[in-house]
Amino acid sequence: MSKARLWATTAIAALAVGGPALAQVDMRALRDQNLVLQQQDIARQNALGAQREAAAAQSRYSTQQTLRDLQMTPTTTPVAPSLRPTLPAVPPRGPSADDDAVQAEQIDRLTDARLAESNARLRAVKPAQ
């Protein structure tokens, strides 16, 4: 039992003394790793910036070429203005306001008839005695 206690005490002491030293080494390694990652990110961003600049230069060149081609083409004036022909007048599709009014009156009459039938049925029911 005393051997086990000795080993446990030795392990705890080693962790207590060596723990901060190991933590510093890990922090230094972590800092170095972060520095490398940051430098890689900066290099990636610089490469992307260069690609964007190249794409913008290509776009400017293409635009200038198109404008130069447009300036070189001779312009001709049309003999007569080209207007679209007017569309023939057609009556509006669908029901008119009068048709809607007739349908509303018919719905009112049918509703009143159903209500009268329902009231007649309710009056016909005799309460239980």
C-alpha positions as CSV (number, residue, x, y, z in Angstrom):
1,M,0.0,0.0,0.0
2,S,2.8,2.4,0.7
3,K,4.3,1.8,-2.7
4,A,1.0,2.9,-4.3
5,R,0.8,5.9,-2.1
6,L,4.4,6.8,-3.0
7,W,3.7,6.6,-6.7
8,A,0.5,8.6,-6.4
9,T,2.3,11.3,-4.4
10,T,5.2,11.4,-6.9
11,A,2.8,11.7,-9.9
12,I,0.8,14.5,-8.2
13,A,4.1,16.4,-7.3
14,A,5.3,16.0,-10.9
15,L,2.1,17.4,-12.3
16,A,2.1,20.2,-9.8
17,V,5.7,21.2,-10.6
18,G,5.7,20.3,-14.4
19,G,2.2,21.5,-15.3
20,P,2.9,25.2,-15.6
21,A,6.1,24.6,-17.6
22,L,4.2,22.3,-20.0
23,A,1.4,24.9,-20.3
24,Q,4.0,27.6,-21.3
25,V,5.4,25.3,-23.9
26,D,1.9,24.6,-25.3
27,M,1.1,28.3,-25.3
28,R,4.3,29.1,-27.2
29,A,3.5,26.4,-29.7
30,L,0.0,27.6,-30.0
31,R,1.2,31.2,-30.6
32,D,3.6,30.0,-33.2
33,Q,0.9,28.0,-34.9
34,N,-1.4,31.0,-34.9
35,L,1.3,33.2,-36.3
36,V,1.8,30.7,-39.2
37,L,-2.0,30.5,-39.8
38,Q,-2.2,34.3,-39.8
39,Q,0.6,34.6,-42.3
40,Q,-1.1,32.0,-44.6
41,D,-4.4,34.0,-44.3
42,I,-2.6,37.2,-45.3
43,A,-1.0,35.5,-48.2
44,R,-4.3,34.1,-49.3
45,Q,-6.0,37.5,-49.1
46,N,-3.2,39.1,-51.1
47,A,-3.6,36.5,-53.8
48,L,-7.3,37.1,-53.9
49,G,-6.7,40.8,-54.2
50,A,-4.4,40.3,-57.1
51,Q,-7.0,38.1,-58.8
52,R,-9.6,40.8,-58.3
53,E,-7.3,43.4,-59.7
54,A,-6.6,41.2,-62.8
55,A,-10.4,40.6,-63.3
56,A,-11.1,44.4,-63.0
57,A,-8.3,45.2,-65.5
58,Q,-9.7,42.6,-67.9
59,S,-13.2,44.0,-67.5
60,R,-11.9,47.6,-68.2
61,Y,-10.1,46.4,-71.3
62,S,-13.2,44.6,-72.6
63,T,-15.3,47.7,-72.0
64,Q,-12.8,49.9,-73.8
65,Q,-12.7,47.5,-76.7
66,T,-16.5,47.5,-76.9
67,L,-16.8,51.3,-76.7
68,R,-14.1,51.6,-79.4
69,D,-16.0,49.2,-81.7
70,L,-19.2,51.2,-81.1
71,Q,-17.5,54.4,-82.0
72,M,-16.1,53.0,-85.2
73,T,-19.5,51.7,-86.6
74,P,-21.2,54.2,-88.8
75,T,-24.5,55.5,-87.5
76,T,-27.6,55.6,-89.8
77,T,-30.7,57.5,-89.1
78,P,-34.0,55.7,-89.6
79,V,-36.1,56.9,-92.5
80,A,-39.4,56.9,-90.5
81,P,-40.0,56.4,-86.8
82,S,-40.8,52.8,-86.0
83,L,-43.8,52.7,-83.7
84,R,-45.7,49.7,-82.6
85,P,-49.2,49.4,-84.1
86,T,-51.9,50.2,-81.6
87,L,-53.9,47.3,-80.3
88,P,-57.6,47.1,-81.3
89,A,-60.0,48.0,-78.5
90,V,-61.7,44.9,-77.0
91,P,-64.3,44.8,-74.3
92,P,-63.1,43.8,-70.9
93,R,-63.3,40.1,-70.1
94,G,-65.2,38.7,-67.2
95,P,-68.5,39.6,-65.6
96,S,-69.6,43.2,-65.5
97,A,-70.8,45.1,-62.4
98,D,-74.5,44.4,-63.4
99,D,-73.8,40.7,-63.6
100,D,-72.2,40.8,-60.1
101,A,-75.3,42.7,-58.8
102,V,-77.6,40.0,-60.3
103,Q,-75.6,37.2,-58.7
104,A,-75.6,39.0,-55.3
105,E,-79.4,39.3,-55.4
106,Q,-79.7,35.6,-56.4
107,I,-77.4,34.6,-53.5
108,D,-79.5,36.8,-51.1
109,R,-82.8,35.1,-52.3
110,L,-81.3,31.6,-51.9
111,T,-80.0,32.4,-48.4
112,D,-83.4,33.8,-47.3
113,A,-85.1,30.6,-48.7
114,R,-82.8,28.3,-46.8
115,L,-83.2,30.4,-43.6
116,A,-87.0,30.1,-43.9
117,E,-86.8,26.3,-44.3
118,S,-84.5,26.1,-41.3
119,N,-86.8,28.2,-39.2
120,A,-89.8,26.1,-40.3
121,R,-88.0,22.9,-39.2
122,L,-87.1,24.4,-35.8
123,R,-90.7,25.4,-35.2
124,A,-91.9,21.9,-36.1
125,V,-89.9,20.4,-33.3
126,K,-92.0,19.9,-30.2
127,P,-90.3,20.1,-26.8
128,A,-90.3,16.9,-24.8
129,Q,-92.8,16.9,-21.9
